[in-house]
């Protein structure tokens, strides 16, 4: 582990060790006189050589004890009685108001999401249970508000319940997050991922449990009955309490990636900087730990320093096992969101080392379900290594031959040892048996995304999907990198078409097939089609109208790659590797263009 504050004095460390040995000798000597063990026989001869094992380079490891009892019971029943609180604490809202607006509505107005008071109680289907949290409570012991921008737009909401000071903790947690996972037709994929990560070296997971939620609304001055809100997944909140419980440094830096591509955005600055604005900072990284951002800014600067080899940066700032196992896990589970969000960055207070910790993500195991909706859903640039290509850090890693080989080894290791077909099928079957009855009973039945038959097919296909992602990864190593088409521009009496470079290797340049048409199917009204070795093509000035430009990269051995640009038809069909643009009457061009500084 690299030290942020300089190495600890060896002299001080040695003096402390000597003092401990002397004290132990005195104590143990007393034991021997009282008939205890004669420790002189254990210490060895006076001329014993006391060689010490050197400390581990990394101290990043999860505590297995954290997950004990996670499966017992399979579903925990939670009762939430909600009522209006007071204006000073911001809890003077009805349950209808709390559920009335999406998170984006508050953000647009600079408001904190509405909250109300609540009594949180844990029990079983018969009611709260003695010795469980909240049993016998009559006064509010918590507050509750919506969570998750996407979830808050759905009819079924997700909630953040904060236990009040002096009211204890539930399972060592002051914040209880209940997620609906509305986009997951199985409603257990995130928990499956967390369970798998608990066994993988170098990775840290979070505690999860299935929760059956009942809510009684007293905000309308009515007693009422508890209403069944269906099944939720309770997910351990990543914060200082999480760090402490998992044996990590609670004073370390911890950030949740919101929309972070590892570029040095101007909003990312020290909290002591006069121009620091937390809201702007947290557009990219939400602060969950220390507000000392020096370590974060240092690693971002290093990652963007093209003069420094990426292998040296990894040695200085990252833990290889954690980094490569985390990347491999995202690739094998098809989590395309991992390029920008759905994870946490953690660094111990006394170290320069940064670790990846997976958070909530709805992107896991989505391919088979998405292809049911749209058989042409998957673009070539969303597969294998290219799913992470838009992130500066990952792109540099993947373009380095040695780093890429290390990642490939990690992908193979996880596929053959930890994300095995047997392991995934076993967990998926267990979770499916627990969750499916809730999914197809009211109230969740009203929001089920697939039929029961398809539910079973998707559950059975989870292991197969990992195998498909493994094969896609191997194929992606041979393909050119995805790239952007740039906006066409007038150049005298010609129109200049250009695009970014599709990286192949240090030894080979890609070739390109360029097509220009009035038809997005590129079957009729073809204006131009040409094979190009460079990254530009000039065509005659075009008359007024709508046009479609398609550029595909290829290698000498026939491997191909699409551009990132996608055209959506009126029918919702996706046309990959295609840019739509318009030539106006005055010759100007209108296009949804890619900006190089994004």
N, C-alpha and C positions, 0 to 999 in steps of 0.2 A: 504494500500500500504506500502510495506516495504521500509525503507529508506536506501540508500547506503551510505549516508554521515553522518548518525547519526540523532537523533531526533532534531527537531527545538525547541529552547528554549521556554518553556511555558511563562516565564517572558517577553521575547521580544514580543511574540505573544499577550500577555495580554496588554502590554503597547501600542502596535500598535492599538489594538481594542479600548482601552480607548481613545486614541487620535482621532480616527475616530468618536466615539460617541460624544466627546466634540465638534468637528468641525460640525457634523451634527446638534447638539443642537443649535449652534450659527447660522447656516444657516437657520434652520427651525424656530428659534425664530424670525428672521427677517421677514420670510414669514408671521408669525402670526400677527406681527405688521402691515403689509401691507394688512391685511384683508384676509390672506390665512388661511389654516387649522391650528387649535390650536392643535399642536402635543402633548401637555401635556395630553390631553384626551386619546391619543393613547399609550403613554408610561406607563400609569397605575399609581398606588399609589407609594409613596416614598419607601414603604417597599416591593415593587414587587420583587418576586424571579425570577431571570433571568436564567432559565435553558437552556442549549444549547444542541441541538441534536448532537450526536457524528458523526464525518465524516465517510463516506462510506469506507469500506475496499478497494474497487477497484474504480478507476476513468477511467477505460477502457470502452469507449463507443463511437460509431460512431456518426457522425452528419448527421441527416436525410436530412438537407438542401443541403448536397453535391450532392444528387441524383435528385434534382429538375431539370426538363427539360431534363432528360436523355432520355426520350422516344419521345421528340419533336424536330426535325422531326424523324420519324421511321428510316430513312436512311439519313445520311449526305453526301453530295458530296464534295470530296476533289480533288483539282487540284495540281499536282506536276510537276513543270518545272525544269528539271535537267540539269546542265551544269558543266564544269570543273572549279575547283577553282584554288588554288595555292599550290605549293609544301610545303611551310612552315607550312601550316595548314593541310597538308595531304589530300587535297580535289582535287588534280590534277589528277583525274581518270575519265574515261568514264563510262557511265551507263552500258555498256557491261562488263567492268572490275569489277564494283561493284557487278554485278550479276554473275560473272564468276566463283567464287570459293566458296566452302562451308566453314563454320566457322572453321571446323576441319583443313582445309588446312592452315589457318593462325596460328592456335594454334601450329601445328607441326613445324612451322617455326619461332615462336615467334613474329609474326607480328600483327599489329592492322588491322582489316578488312578495306578494301578500302572504301573510302567515296568520295562523290562529293557534290558540292553545289546545292542548290535547292531554288525555290520560292514556298512556301507553301501557298495555298489559299483555303478558304472554301466558298462554295456556294450551288447551286442547279444544276439540270441537264442542265440549260441554260448557266451556267458559274459562276464565282465568284460574290458574292452578297455584295452590300454596307453594311457597319457596321459589316461585318464578317471578320475574321482574314485574313490578307494578301491582302485585296482588294486594287487594284491600285498599288501593289508592282511591281517594275521593276528590282530591284537589289535583289540578293540572301538574303533570311531571314532565311535560315536553311541549315543544312547538312543532308545527308541521307546515311545510310549503312545497310547491312543485319543484321538480328537478328535471334537467334534461331538455334542451331546446326542441329536439325532435319529438320527444315523448309528450311534451306539453301541448303539441298541436293535435294530438290524438284524443279520441273520446276516453280511452283508458289511460290514465295518467300514471306517472312515476312520482314518488314522494321522498322528501328529505325530512326526517324526524330528528330533532335535536333535543336531547335530554337536558333538562334544566339543571343548573348548578345545585348541588346538595341533594340531588335525587338519585345519585348512584350511576351505575353503568349497566348496560345489557351486553353480556359477553365481552366485557372490557371495552365497550364502545360507547362514546357519548353521542355519536352521530349514526343514525340507523337509516341506511339508504335502501328503499324498496323499488326495484326496477321491474317494469312490465315487459320489456323487450318485445314491443309490438311488431317489430320487423322480423322477428325470428319465428317462423312457423312452428318450430319444435318447442320453443320456450325453455330450452335447457342448454343451448350451445355454449353460452358464456360460462356456465358452471362446469360443463365438460372440459373446456379449455383450462379453467383454474385448477381442476383436479389433476389434469395431465401435467401441468407445469410444476405441481408440488413434488414430482418425482425427478425432474430434470436438473442435473447439476448446473450451478451457475444462475439458475432462475429463481425468482421469488414470486409467490402467488398471493392471493387474498382469500380470506375465509368467505364462503358463500353458504347459503341455505335456502331451501324453498319455504315460502311463507304463504299461508292462507290468511288473507286480510278481511276483517270485518270492521265496518265503520258505523258508529252511531253519531248522527248529526244533532247537536243540541244548540247550534248557533241560531236556530229559528225559534228558540224558547220552547221547544217541544221535546218531550222525552224520547218518543220514537223507539224503534227497534234497531238492532244491529243489521246493517245491509251487507250482503256478501259481495265483496269486490274481487273475488277470484284469487288466482295464484300469482305470486310475485317471487322474484329472487332477491333475497337480502344480500347485499355485497358490502364487504368491509370497506369503509371509507379510508382513502389514502391520506393520512395527515400525520401529525407528530405522535399521536397516540398509536397509530399503526406502526410507525418506526420503532417506538419503544417496545411494543408487544412482540414484534418480530425480531427483537434483539439487534436492531439497527440504531444509528445515532439520531436521536430525536431532534438534535440541534443542527443536523445537516441540511444541505440545500435539497429541496424537493419541488419539482415542477410537473404540472400536468400539461402535456402537449395539446394545444387546441387547434392550431393551424400553423405548425412549425416545420419549416423545411431546412433548418440549420443555416439560413442566411443571416448576416448581421443586420437585422432590421433596426432602424434608428430608434424605435420605441424601447428596445432592449438596452437599458442603461442602469447604472447604479441608483439605488434608492436615495442616496445622498445628492444625486445630480439635481440641480435646480429645475431641469426640464423633465425630470422623471414624472410620468403619469401612470399610475398603477393600472388604470383601465386600458390604456394603450398597450402597456406591457403584456397584460393578460389576454389580449387578442391572440397572442402567440403561445404564451406559457402562463398557466395559472399558478400562482405562488401558493404552495402548501406547506413549506418549511421555513427555513431561515430567510430573512430579507437581505442577507449579505450576498449580493449577486456577482462578486468578483470572480469566483470560480467558474460560474456559468459563462460570463463574458470572455474569460480567458480561453475556455475550450472552444467557443464559437469562433473566436479570432484564429485559433490554431487550425481548426477545420477548414477555414476559408483562406489560409495562407498556402498558396500553390507552390511556394518555394520549399515547403517542408514536405517530405515524403509522408504519405498517409500511414505507412507502417510505423514510422517514428511517432506520429501523433497517437496512434492506437497504443503503442507501448507507454506513452507518457500519460494519457488521459483515460484510457478504457481498460476494462478487464476482458481479455480475449474470449474466455469461456462464456461469460455473460453476454457479450456483444454478439458472438457468432451463434450461440444457441438461441438467443432472442430473435435474431434475424431469420434463422432457419425455421423456427416455430411459426413465424408469420407467413413465410413462404409456403410451408406445408399445409397450413390451415386456410390458405387463400385470403389472408387478411390484408387487402389492398389499402385499407384505411391507415395502416401502420406507417406509411410514408410520411404522414403529417400529423396524425392524432391517435388517440386511444392508448397512450402509454405515458409513463412517468419517467422523469430523469432524477436520479438520486445521487448525491455525493456526500460522504461522511464529512463532518466539520473539519477534521484534521488531515484530509487527503485531497489530492487532485483527481482521484479516480472517479469516473462517472459510470453509473449502472442504469440499465434499462429495466423497468418493471412494467409488466402489462397491466392495463386497467380495463375499463369496460369497453367493449367493441361489438358492434353489430355486423361487422364485415366478415366474421369467421364462417367458414363452411357455407358460403352463399351461392356457389356456382351452380349446383344441381337445381336449386330452387329457382334461381334467376333464369336458367335455361328452360324451365317449364313455362315461364312467362314469355320469354323471347329466345328462340333457338340461336339467334345470331348475337346474343348478348356479349360474348367474350371477345375482346379485341386482342390482337397478338401482343400489344404493348402492356397488357394487364397480366401477363403470365410470367412465372419464374422470376428471374432477377429483375426483369423490367418493371415489375409491380412496384419496386422501390426506387426506380430510376430518377424520379423528380426531386429526390431529396439529396442535398449536396453531400452530406456525410456518406450515405449509402452509395451514391454514385462514385465517389472517389474510391471507396473500398472495392466496389465491383469492377472498376477499371484497372485495379492493380492485380497483376497476375498471381502474386503470392497470397494476397488477401482473399482473392477469389477462390483459390485452391483450399484455403483454410475454411472458408464458408461452405464449400462443396463437401468437405469432410464432415462438417457439423450437420449439414442437411442429411447426409447418409447415416450419420450416427443416430440422429433423432428418429429417422424413418425406420431403422432396423432395430433400435433398442428401446425407444420410449413412446413413439407414436405408432406402435405396431397395430396390425389389424385386430389381433386378439384383445389388446388392451382397450382400444377404442370401442369395439363391438360390446365388450363386457360393460363398460361404463354407460354407453348409449342405451343399451337394453335396460339397465337398472334405472337410469333417469327417465327413459321413455315410459316405463311401467308406472313410475311415480307421477309424472306430469300429465300424460295423455288423458286420464280421466277428468282432470280439471279443465283441460283445453276444450273438451267436447261436452262440458256441462255449463249451464248458466252460472255466472254471466259471461265467461270467456268464450263460450260457444258462439256468441253473437259476433265475435271478432276473429274466429279461426280463419286462417289464410288458406288452408288446404283441406281436402277431404281426409277422413281417417285412413283411407287406403293409401293416399299419397303421403300422409304423415309417416306411416310405417315404412314406405319406400325410401323416404328421405332419411329416416333414422338408420335403416339398413345400409344406406349409401354413404354414411359419414366416413367410414374407413376407406371405402373405394375412392372417395374424393381426395383424401390425403395421398393415395397412390397416384391419382391423376396429376396432382400438383407436383409430386416428386418427378414424374416423367416430363411435365412441362418445364420444370427447372432444368433438367438435363438438356432438353431441346433449346431452351432459351440461351444457353451458353454458346450456341453455335450461330445465333442470329445477330444481325446488326442491331444497334440500339435504336429505340424509338426517337423521333425528332419532331420538330415543329415546322409547319409551312408558314412562311412569312407573308405578309400582306402584299399582293401585287401592286406595282406602282408604275405610273407613266414615265417613260424615258424618251422624250422627243416624240418620234412617230411610232414608237414601239411600246410594248408592255413588258415589263421585267417581272418574271416569275422567279422566286428564290425560296430557299429553305435552309434550315439548320443542318449541320453535319450529323449523319447517322454513323455513330462510332462502331467500328468493327474490331480493330486491334491496332497496335502500334505499327504493324507491318502491312495492313491492308486498308484500302479505301473502298467505301461502298459505291455501287452504281445506282442510278435512279430511273424509274419509269415514270414519265410525266404525261398526264392526260388532262386536256382542257375540253369541256363540253357544255352544251346548253341543257344536258340531261343528266340528272344525278345517277342514273343507272349506267352511264357511259356506254350506252348501246346505240343511241341515235344522236344526231346533231353534234358529232365530234368535230371540234375545232382544230385540235392538235394532239398528236401522240408521238412521243419521242423518247429514245433511250439517251440518258445524259450521264456523263462521268463527273462533271463538276457539280456546283450547287446553284446554278442559275440557268435560265433559258429565256431568250427574248423572242416574242411573237409580235405579229402585226397588231396595230392598234385595233381594239374591238369596238363594234357599234354598241349602242345603248342596250342594256338588258341584264338578265341574271345569268351567272356562269358558275360552273363547278370545276374546281381544280383538285386533282388527285395526284399525289406523289407517293410512291412506294420505293423503299430501298431494297437492294439485293446484293448478295455476295457472288463471287465467281463460281462457287459450288452450288448455287441455287437456293440458298437460304434467303428469306424475305422478311421485311418488317414494315408495319404501317406507321404513318405519321399520327401524332396525337389528335389532330383535328377530326371532329366528327360532325356530320350534318344530320340533324333530326328532321325527318319528313313530317308532313301534316298528320300522317297516320301513326306517328310515333316510332317509325322504323329508323334505326341508326345506320348511317352510311359512314363507315370508318375510312380514315386516311383522306378525308375530303373536306375542302374549304369551300364555302359558298360566298360569292361576292357579286356586287352589282356595279355595272358601269352606268353612270348617270349621263344625262343629256349634255352636260358641260365637260364630260370626259373624266370627271373625278370618280374615285372608287370608294365604295362603302363595304366594309367587311368586319367580321368579328375577328380582330387580329391578335396575335400573340406578341406581347411586349417582352423584350429580352431582359428587362430589369425586374420582372415579376419573381 
